[in-house]
Amino acid sequence: MARKKKKNRVPKEIAQIVVDRADGMCEIMSRETGCNGQAQQLHHRQLRSQGGKHDVENMIHICEPCHHWAHMHPDVAYTKGWIVKSTKDPSSVPVERRGKLVLLTEHGGLENTAIEPLDV
């Protein structure tokens, strides 16, 4: 029997850019989440159910505890840019990454910023 093809799978080239940017370490890396430090899962900052796309700027590579925590605490996750509202453009919403506010670029780079995620 042939395997079913999964719909809406992250394209390999996009996933690879996000994985390379993380360099094996969780991009959230926060004590409050119970982070284990090991990047294991791709997370859409603007959720797929909210129209989020498979874009490098919309995705972070994080550990399972951080992924679970972000979904269980959306109010805090919005303030840190770990989740982005459907009305926002993830490329213009900073994310708190390993304790620093940055903008994620389409080529897998990072730009420092002082803009708070909810100021956008």
VOBA-1610 file (N, C-alpha, C; in pm, whole numbers, padded with zeros to 5 digits, always signed):
BEGIN
Met+00085-00118+00000Met+00000+00000+00000Met+00089+00124+00000Ala+00057+00217-00084Ala+00136+00342-00093Ala+00107+00432+00027Arg+00213+00502+00070Arg+00195+00597+00180Arg+00119+00718+00132Lys+00032+00768+00219Lys-00042+00889+00186Lys+00050+01009+00194Lys+00036+01098+00099Lys+00116+01219+00099Lys+00051+01319+00195Lys+00133+01373+00286Lys+00080+01471+00381Lys+00059+01604+00311Lys-00055+01665+00337Lys-00086+01795+00279Lys-00018+01903+00363Asn+00013+02010+00298Asn+00067+02129+00365Asn+00194+02102+00443Arg+00277+02015+00394Arg+00405+01988+00458Arg+00500+02103+00429Val+00583+02139+00527Val+00680+02246+00509Val+00778+02203+00400Pro+00798+02287+00298Pro+00896+02252+00193Pro+01034+02230+00255Lys+01105+02131+00205Lys+01236+02094+00260Lys+01333+02211+00263Glu+01334+02291+00158Glu+01430+02403+00153Glu+01399+02509+00260Ile+01272+02531+00289Ile+01233+02626+00394Ile+01270+02568+00530Ala+01234+02443+00552Ala+01266+02377+00680Ala+01416+02380+00705Gln+01496+02357+00601Gln+01641+02353+00619Gln+01697+02489+00660Ile+01645+02597+00604Ile+01690+02731+00642Ile+01660+02757+00789Val+01539+02720+00833Val+01498+02741+00972Val+01584+02655+01065Val+01605+02531+01029Val+01687+02439+01110Val+01831+02490+01118Asp+01884+02536+01006Asp+02022+02589+01005Asp+02034+02712+01094Arg+01934+02800+01088Arg+01936+02922+01172Arg+01942+02884+01320Ala+01868+02781+01359Ala+01864+02740+01500Ala+01992+02671+01544Asp+02063+02611+01451Asp+02190+02543+01481Asp+02175+02440+01594Gly+02063+02367+01592Gly+02042+02259+01687Gly+01989+02301+01824Met+01981+02433+01846Met+01937+02483+01977Met+01799+02547+01965Cys+01717+02527+02067Cys+01584+02585+02070Cys+01593+02737+02051Glu+01509+02790+01964Glu+01513+02934+01939Glu+01437+03014+02046Ile+01353+02950+02125Ile+01288+03021+02235Ile+01381+03023+02356Met+01422+02909+02400Met+01515+02892+02512Met+01483+02985+02629Ser+01374+02955+02696Ser+01327+03034+02809Ser+01307+02943+02930Arg+01350+02989+03046Arg+01332+02911+03169Arg+01186+02886+03200Glu+01101+02986+03175Glu+00960+02973+03212Glu+00887+02864+03135Thr+00941+02820+03024Thr+00874+02719+02941Thr+00916+02577+02975Gly+01022+02562+03054Gly+01076+02429+03080Gly+01163+02380+02965Cys+01221+02472+02893Cys+01303+02444+02775Cys+01409+02338+02803Asn+01425+02245+02707Asn+01531+02145+02720Asn+01652+02179+02633Gly+01642+02289+02558Gly+01755+02338+02479Gly+01772+02276+02342Gln+01712+02161+02316Gln+01728+02089+02190Gln+01616+02124+02092Ala+01651+02186+01980Ala+01551+02216+01877Ala+01502+02084+01817Gln+01371+02063+01822Gln+01313+01936+01776Gln+01194+01954+01683Gln+01125+02067+01693Gln+01001+02084+01618Gln+00998+02220+01550Leu+00938+02222+01431Leu+00915+02348+01361Leu+00782+02405+01410His+00783+02533+01443His+00663+02600+01494His+00631+02719+01405His+00506+02726+01361His+00457+02841+01286His+00418+02949+01386Arg+00480+03064+01378Arg+00447+03174+01469Arg+00305+03222+01442Gln+00272+03245+01317Gln+00133+03272+01281Gln+00077+03134+01249Leu-00012+03089+01331Leu-00060+02952+01322Leu-00122+02922+01187Arg-00105+02800+01141Arg-00163+02760+01012Arg-00313+02783+01012Ser-00378+02758+01126Ser-00524+02778+01135Ser-00562+02925+01125Gln-00465+03015+01140Gln-00487+03159+01131Gln-00432+03216+01000Gly-00400+03129+00906Gly-00350+03174+00776Gly-00199+03178+00766Gly-00128+03127+00867Gly+00018+03128+00865Gly+00073+03042+00752Lys+00178+03092+00692Lys+00239+03024+00577Lys+00370+02957+00617His+00419+02875+00525His+00549+02810+00543His+00658+02907+00498Asp+00676+03016+00570Asp+00779+03114+00539Asp+00885+03111+00648Val+01009+03137+00609Val+01120+03136+00704Val+01094+03232+00819Glu+01037+03350+00789Glu+01010+03451+00891Glu+00897+03411+00985Asn+00819+03314+00944Asn+00704+03271+01024Asn+00735+03147+01107Met+00853+03093+01093Met+00882+02966+01159Met+01004+02975+01250Ile+00995+02903+01362Ile+01109+02888+01451Ile+01126+02740+01484His+01249+02702+01511His+01281+02563+01545His+01299+02559+01697Ile+01212+02484+01763Ile+01208+02488+01909Ile+01196+02349+01968Cys+01217+02341+02100Cys+01204+02214+02170Cys+01055+02184+02195Glu+01026+02060+02227Glu+00888+02020+02253Glu+00828+02094+02373Pro+00900+02108+02485Pro+00840+02181+02597Pro+00803+02326+02562Cys+00890+02395+02487Cys+00859+02533+02447Cys+00740+02537+02352His+00733+02440+02261His+00622+02435+02165His+00489+02417+02240His+00488+02322+02329His+00368+02296+02409His+00332+02420+02492Trp+00431+02479+02558Trp+00408+02594+02645Trp+00350+02711+02566Ala+00405+02740+02449Ala+00357+02853+02367Ala+00209+02836+02333His+00169+02714+02299His+00029+02691+02264His-00063+02692+02387Met-00010+02657+02501Met-00090+02656+02624Met-00098+02794+02691His-00009+02887+02653His-00004+03021+02712His+00001+03127+02602Pro-00102+03131+02516Pro-00097+03223+02401Pro-00085+03370+02438Asp-00144+03412+02550Asp-00136+03554+02587Asp+00010+03597+02605Val+00088+03515+02672Val+00230+03547+02692Val+00305+03527+02560Ala+00274+03421+02488Ala+00343+03392+02362Ala+00326+03506+02261Tyr+00209+03571+02259Tyr+00189+03687+02171Tyr+00282+03801+02212Thr+00301+03822+02341Thr+00386+03934+02386Thr+00533+03911+02353Lys+00569+03787+02326Lys+00708+03754+02294Lys+00729+03726+02146Gly+00622+03733+02068Gly+00633+03709+01925Gly+00645+03561+01889Trp+00624+03473+01988Trp+00629+03330+01961Trp+00504+03285+01887Ile+00396+03361+01906Ile+00274+03344+01827Ile+00239+03483+01774Val+00195+03488+01648Val+00163+03615+01583Val+00016+03614+01543Lys-00052+03721+01571Lys-00195+03732+01539Lys-00218+03726+01388Ser-00336+03682+01350Ser-00369+03663+01208Ser-00368+03793+01130Thr-00384+03905+01197Thr-00388+04035+01130Thr-00249+04096+01110Lys-00146+04029+01159Lys-00010+04081+01151Lys+00072+04006+01046Asp+00179+04071+01002Asp+00274+04009+00910Asp+00393+03958+00993Pro+00413+03827+00999Pro+00521+03773+01083Pro+00659+03832+01052Ser+00681+03874+00928Ser+00812+03930+00894Ser+00836+04065+00961Ser+00731+04130+01010Ser+00747+04260+01075Ser+00724+04253+01226Val+00699+04134+01279Val+00677+04117+01422Val+00803+04055+01484Pro+00869+04127+01573Pro+00988+04072+01639Pro+00954+03950+01723Val+01055+03869+01745Val+01040+03750+01829Val+01149+03755+01936Glu+01111+03716+02057Glu+01212+03703+02161Glu+01280+03569+02139Arg+01402+03574+02090Arg+01479+03454+02056Arg+01598+03446+02148Arg+01596+03345+02232Arg+01706+03324+02327Arg+01734+03450+02409Gly+01626+03518+02448Gly+01638+03633+02536Gly+01660+03767+02467Lys+01670+03768+02334Lys+01692+03894+02261Lys+01581+03914+02158Leu+01541+04039+02139Leu+01440+04070+02039Leu+01506+04081+01902Val+01453+04005+01807Val+01506+04008+01671Val+01391+03999+01571Leu+01421+04042+01451Leu+01334+04017+01336Leu+01396+03903+01259Leu+01315+03811+01211Leu+01363+03699+01131Leu+01356+03740+00984Thr+01461+03712+00907Thr+01462+03749+00766Thr+01431+03628+00678Glu+01391+03655+00557Glu+01350+03549+00466Glu+01463+03455+00426His+01588+03497+00446His+01702+03414+00409His+01764+03344+00530Gly+01696+03351+00645Gly+01744+03283+00764Gly+01833+03367+00853Gly+01836+03497+00828Gly+01916+03586+00911Gly+01835+03644+01025Leu+01904+03720+01106Leu+01843+03786+01222Leu+01881+03933+01220Glu+01785+04018+01254Glu+01812+04162+01267Glu+01773+04204+01408Asn+01866+04265+01479Asn+01835+04315+01613Asn+01733+04426+01604Thr+01647+04435+01703Thr+01545+04539+01708Thr+01510+04569+01853Ala+01461+04688+01876Ala+01415+04725+02010Ala+01264+04730+02013Ile+01200+04703+01900Ile+01053+04706+01892Ile+00998+04586+01966Glu+00906+04609+02057Glu+00839+04502+02128Glu+00733+04441+02035Pro+00713+04308+02038Pro+00615+04245+01950Pro+00477+04309+01952Leu+00427+04350+02068Leu+00292+04408+02072Leu+00289+04553+02028Asp+00405+04617+02005Asp+00409+04752+01953Asp+00384+04757+01804Val+00393+04641+01739Val+00380+04635+01593Val+00234+04638+01553
//
